[in-house]
Amino acid sequence: MQDISLGKKIWKTLTGIQGIVTFIMMTILPFMVFVQVLLRYVFQAPLMGIEELMLYPIIWLYMLGGANASLERNHITCGILTLYIKRERSMQIFNIVKSLISLLISLWLTYWSYWYFMYSLKTWKYTNLVKVPLFFGESALFVGLVLMTTYTAVELIDYIKMFLRGLRNYS
């Protein structure tokens, strides 16, 4: 029983941190745009390199947005097959297969993003103008894909549980 509550605490902490970081990035980015517009058009003194700096919250927002879509299960889907699947059991099997394929692709991408994360950590490149380490933006790929993979795995487990529950009720 204690393991379940620990898992829920970890889950709540993980999603809470994700929400806080997303909020911070959503606050920083418009502020940076405001500063850039103010300096460029009001004071006629453009701040060189602010575009480089804006890339960091943009990348983090993009990856955390994908992770949030995985968390809330709000993926963009075509959904044509779901129009033809009429039986609930068939839909459950379809959801399991869909989640399994998503998990495999996500694991593959996470593997490559880990390799890129380690490469970025080893080379420690800098931006051209402001000389900020690129690692801080490039690490968002790995973090975002780890979150997406985690949420996809949980989704697959939930679909399997629903399917097995249906089998028990069916028998």
C-alpha positions, 0 to 999 in steps of 0.5 A, spaced: 500 500 500 505 504 501 508 503 494 502 505 491 502 512 495 510 513 493 508 512 486 503 517 486 507 522 490 513 521 485 508 522 479 505 528 482 512 531 483 514 529 476 508 533 473 508 538 478 515 540 476 513 539 469 508 544 470 512 549 473 518 549 468 512 550 463 509 556 466 516 559 467 518 558 460 511 561 458 513 567 462 520 568 460 518 568 452 513 573 452 517 578 456 523 577 452 519 578 446 516 585 449 524 587 451 526 586 444 520 590 441 521 595 446 528 596 445 528 595 437 522 600 436 521 605 442 529 606 443 531 604 436 537 600 440 536 593 438 539 588 443 543 583 439 543 576 441 536 576 444 534 571 438 539 566 440 536 567 448 529 566 446 531 559 442 532 556 449 525 557 452 522 555 445 525 549 445 523 547 452 516 549 451 516 545 444 518 539 448 514 540 454 508 541 450 509 534 447 510 531 454 504 534 456 500 532 450 502 525 452 500 526 459 493 528 457 493 523 452 491 529 447 495 527 441 494 529 434 491 523 431 487 522 424 482 517 427 480 514 421 480 506 423 476 508 429 470 510 425 470 503 422 471 499 429 465 498 432 466 493 438 469 495 444 474 489 445 476 491 438 477 498 440 481 496 446 486 491 442 487 497 437 489 502 443 493 497 446 497 496 439 497 503 438 500 505 444 505 499 444 507 502 437 508 509 440 512 506 446 517 503 441 518 509 437 518 513 443 524 508 446 528 509 440 527 516 439 529 517 447 535 512 445 538 517 440 536 523 444 540 520 450 546 519 445 545 526 443 545 529 450 551 525 452 555 528 445 552 535 447 555 534 454 561 532 452 562 537 447 559 543 450 558 548 444 556 555 445 552 559 441 555 564 436 553 571 439 552 570 446 556 564 448 551 561 452 552 553 452 547 549 447 547 544 452 541 547 456 537 547 449 539 541 447 538 537 453 530 539 452 530 533 447 532 528 452 528 530 458 522 531 453 522 524 450 524 521 457 517 524 459 513 522 453 516 515 453 514 515 461 507 517 459 506 513 453 508 507 458 503 509 463 498 509 457 499 502 455 499 499 462 492 503 463 490 500 456 492 493 458 489 493 465 482 496 461 483 490 457 484 485 462 478 488 466 474 487 461 476 479 460 475 478 467 468 481 466 466 477 460 468 470 463 
